[in-house]
Amino acid sequence: MTLSPNTFTGEYSYSLDSKGRVNIPARYRQALSNDNKNTFITTRGQDACVWVYPMIEWKKIETELRKLSSVSGTHRTFIRQISRSASPSTYDKQGRIKINPSLISYAGLEKDVLIVGVVNKIEIWNPEIEAEVYKKNMELDPNEFNELSTKIVI
């Protein structure tokens, strides 16, 4: 159970099948609001992972992307990088979504995957890559974390 619709927390270990499908945890499917029509948008994460957005959350991102200028080369490149690999995937009766081969390659996904809820989206990781990123992130300046924690109530 989740406190609000389209909110995802926790982590789960699952398998990617030979057809590029992965099961979305039941808890996450239950958190998906009805207006998403059981559909997620998969795209490249900023780290080497796949980002999985509820359709409603993705529409907010599209709205923000539309505000960027197509005259600016930086804006065009950013829009292109975010949207080029985005594709909708409606989960099937078993709760699986299809991940594009290009995303599987980008994230280095193999049979075992780690599914992590990060509030407004889901991340799908190769567990070994995630462990490396996690270890590296723990070496970040603790003062930055302390400063950030003053901006939200924890």
C-alpha positions in Angstrom: 0.0 0.0 0.0 1.2 3.5 -0.7 0.2 6.8 0.9 -0.6 8.6 -2.4 -1.2 7.6 -6.0 1.7 7.2 -8.4 4.2 7.1 -5.5 6.8 4.3 -5.4 9.2 3.4 -2.6 11.2 0.3 -1.7 13.3 -2.1 -3.7 12.7 -5.5 -5.2 14.7 -8.2 -7.0 13.2 -9.6 -10.2 14.2 -11.2 -13.4 14.2 -9.9 -17.0 12.9 -12.6 -19.3 14.3 -13.5 -22.7 11.7 -11.2 -24.4 12.8 -8.2 -22.5 9.9 -8.2 -20.1 10.1 -7.5 -16.4 7.4 -7.8 -13.7 6.4 -4.6 -12.0 5.9 -5.3 -8.3 2.3 -5.7 -7.3 2.7 -2.9 -4.8 3.7 -0.5 -7.6 0.9 -1.6 -9.8 -1.6 -1.0 -7.0 -0.1 2.5 -6.5 -0.7 3.4 -10.2 -3.8 5.6 -10.5 -6.6 4.6 -12.9 -5.9 7.5 -15.2 -2.6 5.9 -16.2 -4.6 3.1 -17.9 -2.0 0.5 -16.6 0.7 2.2 -18.8 4.2 3.3 -17.9 6.7 5.2 -20.0 10.2 3.7 -20.1 13.3 5.9 -20.9 17.0 6.3 -20.2 17.9 7.3 -16.7 20.5 9.9 -16.0 22.5 7.1 -14.3 23.0 3.7 -16.1 19.4 2.5 -15.4 16.0 2.6 -16.9 13.5 5.1 -15.7 9.9 4.0 -15.6 7.3 6.7 -15.2 3.5 6.5 -14.8 1.9 7.9 -17.9 0.5 10.9 -15.9 4.0 11.8 -14.5 5.5 11.5 -18.0 2.9 14.0 -19.3 4.2 16.5 -16.7 7.7 16.0 -18.1 6.5 16.5 -21.7 4.9 19.8 -20.6 8.2 21.0 -19.2 10.1 19.8 -22.2 7.8 21.8 -24.5 8.8 25.0 -22.6 12.4 24.6 -23.7 13.5 26.5 -26.8 14.1 24.6 -30.0 16.4 27.5 -31.1 18.9 26.6 -28.3 21.3 23.7 -29.2 21.6 22.7 -25.6 17.8 22.6 -25.2 17.4 20.6 -28.4 20.0 18.1 -27.3 18.4 17.8 -23.9 14.9 17.2 -25.3 16.3 14.7 -27.8 18.2 12.7 -25.1 15.2 12.6 -22.8 12.5 11.8 -25.4 14.4 9.6 -28.0 14.2 6.4 -25.9 10.9 7.0 -24.3 8.2 4.5 -25.1 4.9 3.5 -23.6 4.4 0.0 -22.2 1.1 -1.3 -20.8 1.6 -4.1 -18.3 0.1 -7.5 -19.2 -2.0 -9.8 -17.1 1.1 -11.0 -15.3 2.1 -7.4 -14.5 5.1 -7.3 -16.9 6.2 -4.4 -19.1 8.4 -4.6 -22.1 11.8 -2.8 -22.1 13.3 -1.8 -25.5 16.5 -3.6 -26.4 18.3 -0.2 -26.6 17.4 0.5 -23.0 18.4 -3.0 -21.9 21.8 -2.4 -23.5 22.2 1.2 -22.1 21.5 0.0 -18.5 23.5 -3.2 -18.9 20.5 -5.3 -17.8 20.9 -9.0 -17.7 18.7 -11.7 -16.1 18.7 -10.3 -12.6 17.4 -6.8 -12.1 16.9 -4.5 -9.1 13.7 -2.4 -9.2 13.8 0.7 -7.0 11.0 3.1 -6.2 12.1 6.7 -6.2 8.9 8.5 -5.4 7.5 9.7 -8.8 9.2 7.0 -10.9 10.7 3.5 -10.8 14.3 2.7 -11.6 15.4 -0.6 -13.1 19.1 -1.5 -12.5 21.6 -4.2 -13.1 22.3 -5.0 -9.4 26.1 -4.9 -9.9 26.0 -1.4 -11.5 23.6 -0.1 -8.9 25.9 -1.3 -6.1 28.8 0.5 -7.8 26.8 3.7 -8.1 25.5 3.4 -4.5 29.1 3.0 -3.2 30.3 6.0 -5.2 27.3 8.1 -4.0 28.2 7.3 -0.4 31.5 9.1 -1.0 29.8 12.4 -1.8 30.3 15.3 0.6 28.0 14.7 3.6 27.6 18.5 4.0 25.7 18.5 0.7 23.3 16.0 2.1 22.9 18.0 5.3 22.2 21.2 3.3 19.7 19.4 1.2 18.0 17.9 4.3 17.3 21.4 5.5 15.0 21.9 2.5 12.7 19.1 3.3 11.3 17.6 6.5 12.8 14.2 7.2 
